[in-house]
């Protein structure tokens, strides 16, 4: 059902269906739409492998010790109580493990801060309890001399009544908004995130983006969306009673479609 709706909205039938919203009893992370998220997923898998190895090793040590050296198996205590070699090994092994994890981790971390020349800046403003968006500088997208028009809109949670009135079957309760943030794919984007009241956090798991919206501060993050689709996220900073009711929905369309959208809205 959801797939059908997405297909209807994006007018694409040959699109590979990906997990861009929470699933029932979901265990894995959502599918990536940016190279950052791909990196995060790879690193997560790598870490998981290392963790499993460590857990097995420690569990084996623990059980071996317990079963070999209880008072029934070894009534006489061992003379051996100190070993320099062993201490060197069990200090350096964890240190080396951490070092081997540091390199990919820092690589990822700094690649998130990488600032490329963006084609569009999207202003994301957090409110208690909704998000608003402003997209300006269209001169770069469509050559139009001196356009000072700004695309502004506000996205509220789609409430239950609106939901059932319109019979939006297949839509997500508490995750849908009345309007969606429209973004172009295959375009370098810059998000400028701020807030007008308290701390919020703009998050979309598939984008690998989680950026705080601080009042009086402008946070910046770069994005390059690799595919079209509808992506869901939520505010991720406790911001008041309706913190759970300010979801984020991004509709990512091809850059051509985005240009038409902007033209139809602003000119
Ligand atoms: Cu806004 Cu939590």
Boltz pocket constraint, residues with backbone or C-beta under 6 A from the ligand:
constraints:
  - pocket:
      binder: B
      contacts: [[A, 126], [A, 127], [A, 129], [A, 199], [A, 200], [A, 201], [A, 235], [A, 236], [A, 237], [A, 238], [A, 239], [A, 240], [A, 242], [A, 243], [A, 244], [A, 246]]
      max_distance: 6.0
